[in-house]
């Protein structure tokens, strides 16, 4: 009989599918499961570990940051840092793909600079083409990136995004500098002034709701202090009449 043979009713039995069935749990396994169930139930009772953690999570919704439990703060900070790292990684991949796509944009015609928009757009194209000759990037890619920056700044500024509004301001200043540098000498001032007016009109939408006046929030005090003076005086108890007569007959030095 081989080592894998089993005994059944005193007779050798070859290996079969019955040998693959798991044996029923022993008494120790049952006791271990019973202890685990009891510990789980006890931790959810009032004063238990899980019960206290759940109460801390419930109270964190109504309390401030300083009143939140330490482990909740640590979990929130860890989750926030992980999310920031993931967003930065995704943003880096997106920016890399966008720049590669802009570099593959074919060169477009610079135009002759006729019309109002051509007066503003043509100097920008000429300036970027001259700068791209000293860089390892196509002029069309620079021009497409310039357009993309202006579009994102305009749309994001309309929705009140602070970063987009900063990009919009830098976009306008850079555009005015490029137009002043590349426009013909005779019409340089007119082209730059026209570009400034166009940028100011577009800023009505990009800087919507922006005000230079300080916003003052007047909130009523949560606690009202009412000063009051309280005087506590102790009134001596009246003495019996007999005691007063006895004291009057006593010499002052003997009192």
PAVEXFI-615519 format. One record per residue (C-alpha): residue number from 1; residue in three letters; chain; y, x, z. Coordinates in Angstrom, 2 decimals, always signed. Example, Ala and Ser with C-alpha at 12.3 -4.5 7.8 and 13.67 -1.06 7.14 Angstrom:
2
NODE num residu chaine       v       u       w
NODE   1    ALA      A   -4.50  +12.30   +7.80
NODE   2    SER      A   -1.06  +13.67   +7.14
This chain:
255
NODE num residu chaine       v       u       w
NODE   1    UNK      A   +0.00   +0.00   +0.00
NODE   2    UNK      A   +3.41   +1.42   -1.00
NODE   3    UNK      A   +6.37   +1.73   +1.28
NODE   4    UNK      A   +8.06   -1.29   -0.27
NODE   5    UNK      A   +5.13   -3.59   +0.42
NODE   6    UNK      A   +5.59   -6.10   +3.26
NODE   7    UNK      A   +3.10   -7.79   +5.57
NODE   8    UNK      A   +2.87  -11.60   +5.50
NODE   9    UNK      A   +0.27  -13.26   +7.69
NODE  10    UNK      A   -1.57   -9.95   +7.98
NODE  11    UNK      A   -1.88   -9.61   +4.18
NODE  12    UNK      A   -0.01   -7.11   +2.00
NODE  13    UNK      A   +2.59   -8.75   -0.22
NODE  14    UNK      A   +4.25   -7.01   -3.17
NODE  15    UNK      A   +8.03   -7.00   -3.61
NODE  16    UNK      A   +9.45  -10.32   -4.75
NODE  17    UNK      A  +12.75  -12.17   -4.92
NODE  18    UNK      A  +12.29  -13.24   -1.28
NODE  19    UNK      A  +12.88   -9.63   -0.23
NODE  20    UNK      A  +16.43   -9.78   -1.61
NODE  21    UNK      A  +17.48  -12.66   +0.64
NODE  22    UNK      A  +19.66  -11.66   +3.59
NODE  23    UNK      A  +18.23  -12.01   +7.01
NODE  24    UNK      A  +19.80  -14.60   +9.30
NODE  25    UNK      A  +22.50  -13.22  +11.60
NODE  26    UNK      A  +21.24  -11.84  +14.84
NODE  27    UNK      A  +22.43  -12.88  +18.26
NODE  28    UNK      A  +24.87   -9.95  +18.40
NODE  29    UNK      A  +26.47  -11.04  +15.16
NODE  30    UNK      A  +26.88  -14.56  +16.46
NODE  31    UNK      A  +28.43  -13.29  +19.67
NODE  32    UNK      A  +30.81  -11.09  +17.69
NODE  33    UNK      A  +31.94  -14.01  +15.52
NODE  34    UNK      A  +32.37  -16.18  +18.59
NODE  35    UNK      A  +34.59  -13.53  +20.20
NODE  36    UNK      A  +36.69  -13.25  +17.03
NODE  37    UNK      A  +37.17  -17.02  +16.89
NODE  38    UNK      A  +38.11  -17.11  +20.56
NODE  39    UNK      A  +40.59  -14.24  +20.14
NODE  40    UNK      A  +42.15  -15.91  +17.07
NODE  41    UNK      A  +42.52  -19.21  +18.88
NODE  42    UNK      A  +43.93  -17.52  +21.98
NODE  43    UNK      A  +46.55  -15.59  +19.96
NODE  44    UNK      A  +47.93  -18.90  +18.59
NODE  45    UNK      A  +48.22  -20.50  +22.00
NODE  46    UNK      A  +51.52  -20.50  +23.84
NODE  47    UNK      A  +52.28  -16.96  +24.97
NODE  48    UNK      A  +49.81  -15.41  +22.50
NODE  49    UNK      A  +50.62  -12.56  +20.13
NODE  50    UNK      A  +50.71  -14.56  +16.90
NODE  51    UNK      A  +52.46  -17.45  +18.63
NODE  52    UNK      A  +55.30  -15.15  +19.74
NODE  53    UNK      A  +55.63  -13.58  +16.31
NODE  54    UNK      A  +55.87  -17.02  +14.72
NODE  55    UNK      A  +58.56  -18.02  +17.23
NODE  56    UNK      A  +60.53  -14.88  +16.36
NODE  57    UNK      A  +60.35  -15.72  +12.66
NODE  58    UNK      A  +61.48  -19.29  +13.37
NODE  59    UNK      A  +64.41  -18.11  +15.52
NODE  60    UNK      A  +65.48  -15.54  +12.91
NODE  61    UNK      A  +66.60  -18.34  +10.58
NODE  62    UNK      A  +69.25  -19.50  +13.04
NODE  63    UNK      A  +70.26  -16.20  +14.69
NODE  64    UNK      A  +72.34  -13.26  +13.57
NODE  65    UNK      A  +71.16   -9.84  +12.46
NODE  66    UNK      A  +71.51   -8.38  +15.95
NODE  67    UNK      A  +69.42  -11.19  +17.42
NODE  68    UNK      A  +66.50  -10.77  +15.01
NODE  69    UNK      A  +63.35   -9.03  +16.23
NODE  70    UNK      A  +63.00   -5.35  +15.38
NODE  71    UNK      A  +59.82   -5.75  +13.33
NODE  72    UNK      A  +61.52   -8.39  +11.15
NODE  73    UNK      A  +64.43   -6.02  +10.50
NODE  74    UNK      A  +62.05   -3.22   +9.57
NODE  75    UNK      A  +60.09   -5.48   +7.20
NODE  76    UNK      A  +63.31   -6.75   +5.59
NODE  77    UNK      A  +64.67   -3.22   +5.09
NODE  78    UNK      A  +61.39   -1.98   +3.66
NODE  79    UNK      A  +61.18   -4.93   +1.27
NODE  80    UNK      A  +64.82   -4.51   +0.23
NODE  81    UNK      A  +64.41   -0.79   -0.46
NODE  82    UNK      A  +61.24   -1.45   -2.46
NODE  83    UNK      A  +63.04   -4.09   -4.51
NODE  84    UNK      A  +65.96   -1.74   -5.19
NODE  85    UNK      A  +63.59   +1.01   -6.34
NODE  86    UNK      A  +61.81   -1.41   -8.67
NODE  87    UNK      A  +65.11   -2.69  -10.07
NODE  88    UNK      A  +66.41   +0.84  -10.66
NODE  89    UNK      A  +63.18   +1.81  -12.40
NODE  90    UNK      A  +63.33   -1.29  -14.62
NODE  91    UNK      A  +67.04   -0.74  -15.32
NODE  92    UNK      A  +66.36   +2.87  -16.31
NODE  93    UNK      A  +63.67   +1.81  -18.77
NODE  94    UNK      A  +65.91   -0.92  -20.20
NODE  95    UNK      A  +68.86   +1.43  -20.59
NODE  96    UNK      A  +66.67   +4.05  -22.28
NODE  97    UNK      A  +65.29   +1.50  -24.74
NODE  98    UNK      A  +68.81   +0.18  -25.45
NODE  99    UNK      A  +70.18   +3.63  -26.17
NODE 100    UNK      A  +67.27   +4.41  -28.46
NODE 101    UNK      A  +67.90   +1.16  -30.30
NODE 102    UNK      A  +71.60   +1.95  -30.67
NODE 103    UNK      A  +70.80   +5.41  -32.01
NODE 104    UNK      A  +68.66   +3.84  -34.71
NODE 105    UNK      A  +71.47   +1.56  -35.90
NODE 106    UNK      A  +72.43   +2.45  -39.47
NODE 107    UNK      A  +75.96   +3.59  -40.16
NODE 108    UNK      A  +78.29   +0.76  -41.14
NODE 109    UNK      A  +81.39   +0.73  -43.23
NODE 110    UNK      A  +84.51   +1.71  -41.32
NODE 111    UNK      A  +86.70   -0.71  -43.26
NODE 112    UNK      A  +90.16   -0.10  -44.66
NODE 113    UNK      A  +92.05   -1.22  -41.56
NODE 114    UNK      A  +93.63   -4.29  -43.15
NODE 115    UNK      A  +94.42   -7.40  -41.11
NODE 116    UNK      A  +95.14   -7.76  -37.41
NODE 117    UNK      A  +91.61   -7.00  -36.26
NODE 118    UNK      A  +91.29   -4.12  -38.74
NODE 119    UNK      A  +94.47   -2.56  -37.35
NODE 120    UNK      A  +92.78   -2.39  -33.94
NODE 121    UNK      A  +89.18   -1.83  -35.01
NODE 122    UNK      A  +89.68   +0.84  -37.68
NODE 123    UNK      A  +91.26   +3.48  -35.38
NODE 124    UNK      A  +88.39   +3.03  -32.93
NODE 125    UNK      A  +85.86   +3.63  -35.70
NODE 126    UNK      A  +87.73   +6.70  -36.91
NODE 127    UNK      A  +87.99   +8.14  -33.40
NODE 128    UNK      A  +84.30   +7.59  -32.62
NODE 129    UNK      A  +83.25   +9.06  -35.99
NODE 130    UNK      A  +85.31  +12.18  -35.32
NODE 131    UNK      A  +83.83  +12.60  -31.83
NODE 132    UNK      A  +80.26  +11.95  -33.00
NODE 133    UNK      A  +80.48  +14.97  -35.31
NODE 134    UNK      A  +80.37  +17.16  -32.20
NODE 135    UNK      A  +77.64  +15.14  -30.46
NODE 136    UNK      A  +73.97  +14.51  -31.12
NODE 137    UNK      A  +74.46  +10.79  -31.67
NODE 138    UNK      A  +75.28   +8.66  -34.68
NODE 139    UNK      A  +78.79   +7.17  -35.02
NODE 140    UNK      A  +77.28   +3.72  -35.47
NODE 141    UNK      A  +75.51   +4.06  -32.12
NODE 142    UNK      A  +78.77   +4.92  -30.36
NODE 143    UNK      A  +80.53   +1.99  -32.00
NODE 144    UNK      A  +77.69   -0.40  -31.08
NODE 145    UNK      A  +77.77   +0.83  -27.48
NODE 146    UNK      A  +81.55   +0.28  -27.39
NODE 147    UNK      A  +81.09   -3.29  -28.59
NODE 148    UNK      A  +78.25   -3.93  -26.11
NODE 149    UNK      A  +80.37   -2.69  -23.20
NODE 150    UNK      A  +83.23   -4.99  -24.13
NODE 151    UNK      A  +80.93   -7.99  -24.54
NODE 152    UNK      A  +79.19   -7.45  -21.20
NODE 153    UNK      A  +82.50   -6.89  -19.45
NODE 154    UNK      A  +83.98  -10.07  -20.93
NODE 155    UNK      A  +81.01  -12.30  -20.14
NODE 156    UNK      A  +80.29  -10.80  -16.71
NODE 157    UNK      A  +83.96  -10.91  -15.75
NODE 158    UNK      A  +84.12  -14.59  -16.70
NODE 159    UNK      A  +81.41  -15.29  -14.13
NODE 160    UNK      A  +83.23  -13.27  -11.47
NODE 161    UNK      A  +81.00  -10.17  -11.35
NODE 162    UNK      A  +83.04   -7.34   -9.84
NODE 163    UNK      A  +81.22   -4.56  -11.69
NODE 164    UNK      A  +81.72   -6.31  -15.03
NODE 165    UNK      A  +85.44   -6.67  -14.36
NODE 166    UNK      A  +85.71   -2.96  -13.59
NODE 167    UNK      A  +83.88   -2.21  -16.85
NODE 168    UNK      A  +86.25   -4.54  -18.70
NODE 169    UNK      A  +89.32   -2.73  -17.33
NODE 170    UNK      A  +87.88   +0.68  -18.27
NODE 171    UNK      A  +86.92   -0.68  -21.69
NODE 172    UNK      A  +90.50   -1.78  -22.35
NODE 173    UNK      A  +92.07   +1.46  -21.15
NODE 174    UNK      A  +89.63   +3.53  -23.22
NODE 175    UNK      A  +90.22   +1.38  -26.30
NODE 176    UNK      A  +94.00   +1.77  -26.03
NODE 177    UNK      A  +93.61   +5.55  -25.68
NODE 178    UNK      A  +91.37   +5.74  -28.77
NODE 179    UNK      A  +93.74   +3.59  -30.84
NODE 180    UNK      A  +96.75   +5.65  -29.81
NODE 181    UNK      A  +94.90   +8.86  -30.73
NODE 182    UNK      A  +93.50   +7.79  -34.12
NODE 183    UNK      A  +96.12   +5.36  -35.45
NODE 184    UNK      A  +98.56   +6.59  -38.13
NODE 185    UNK      A +101.62   +8.26  -36.68
NODE 186    UNK      A +103.99   +5.77  -38.25
NODE 187    UNK      A +102.27   +2.68  -36.84
NODE 188    UNK      A +100.77   +4.14  -33.68
NODE 189    UNK      A +102.98   +2.23  -31.29
NODE 190    UNK      A +102.52   -1.07  -33.15
NODE 191    UNK      A  +98.71   -0.70  -33.31
NODE 192    UNK      A  +98.49   +0.18  -29.60
NODE 193    UNK      A +100.81   -2.66  -28.60
NODE 194    UNK      A  +98.82   -5.14  -30.70
NODE 195    UNK      A  +95.58   -3.95  -29.08
NODE 196    UNK      A  +97.16   -4.31  -25.63
NODE 197    UNK      A  +98.17   -7.91  -26.40
NODE 198    UNK      A  +94.64   -8.75  -27.63
NODE 199    UNK      A  +93.16   -7.17  -24.52
NODE 200    UNK      A  +95.57   -9.12  -22.29
NODE 201    UNK      A  +94.63  -12.43  -23.97
NODE 202    UNK      A  +90.92  -11.68  -23.57
NODE 203    UNK      A  +91.55  -10.73  -19.93
NODE 204    UNK      A  +92.50  -14.35  -19.25
NODE 205    UNK      A  +88.79  -15.14  -19.47
NODE 206    UNK      A  +87.42  -11.83  -18.16
NODE 207    UNK      A  +89.63  -11.81  -15.05
NODE 208    UNK      A  +89.54  -15.55  -14.44
NODE 209    UNK      A  +90.38  -16.44  -10.84
NODE 210    UNK      A  +91.51  -12.93   -9.89
NODE 211    UNK      A  +94.62  -12.92   -7.71
NODE 212    UNK      A  +96.66  -10.15   -6.10
NODE 213    UNK      A  +97.62  -12.27   -3.11
NODE 214    UNK      A  +95.63  -11.58   +0.06
NODE 215    UNK      A  +93.36  -14.41   +1.08
NODE 216    UNK      A  +93.78  -15.33   +4.73
NODE 217    UNK      A  +91.05  -17.36   +6.38
NODE 218    UNK      A  +92.21  -19.24   +9.47
NODE 219    UNK      A  +89.22  -20.19  +11.55
NODE 220    UNK      A  +89.70  -22.09  +14.81
NODE 221    UNK      A  +88.49  -20.20  +17.88
NODE 222    UNK      A  +84.97  -21.06  +18.89
NODE 223    UNK      A  +85.73  -20.69  +22.58
NODE 224    UNK      A  +88.89  -21.97  +24.27
NODE 225    UNK      A  +90.14  -20.11  +27.34
NODE 226    UNK      A  +91.94  -22.20  +29.94
NODE 227    UNK      A  +93.36  -20.02  +32.73
NODE 228    UNK      A  +93.33  -21.68  +36.14
NODE 229    UNK      A  +93.98  -20.43  +39.67
NODE 230    UNK      A  +91.61  -21.52  +42.39
NODE 231    UNK      A  +92.50  -20.93  +46.06
NODE 232    UNK      A  +89.77  -21.20  +48.65
NODE 233    UNK      A  +91.17  -21.80  +52.20
NODE 234    UNK      A  +89.03  -22.11  +55.31
NODE 235    UNK      A  +90.28  -24.67  +57.87
NODE 236    UNK      A  +89.22  -23.85  +61.46
NODE 237    UNK      A  +87.33  -26.54  +63.27
NODE 238    UNK      A  +89.26  -28.29  +66.08
NODE 239    UNK      A  +88.39  -27.13  +69.61
NODE 240    UNK      A  +87.74  -29.54  +72.48
NODE 241    UNK      A  +90.61  -30.37  +74.86
NODE 242    UNK      A  +88.87  -28.76  +77.85
NODE 243    UNK      A  +88.62  -25.40  +76.10
NODE 244    UNK      A  +92.38  -25.36  +75.39
NODE 245    UNK      A  +93.23  -25.94  +79.07
NODE 246    UNK      A  +90.87  -23.21  +80.18
NODE 247    UNK      A  +92.40  -20.73  +77.77
NODE 248    UNK      A  +95.93  -21.49  +78.96
NODE 249    UNK      A  +95.02  -20.52  +82.55
NODE 250    UNK      A  +93.55  -17.15  +81.53
NODE 251    UNK      A  +95.78  -14.07  +81.76
NODE 252    UNK      A  +96.69  -12.65  +78.31
NODE 253    UNK      A  +95.11   -9.30  +79.10
NODE 254    UNK      A  +91.83  -10.99  +80.01
NODE 255    UNK      A  +91.48  -12.89  +76.81
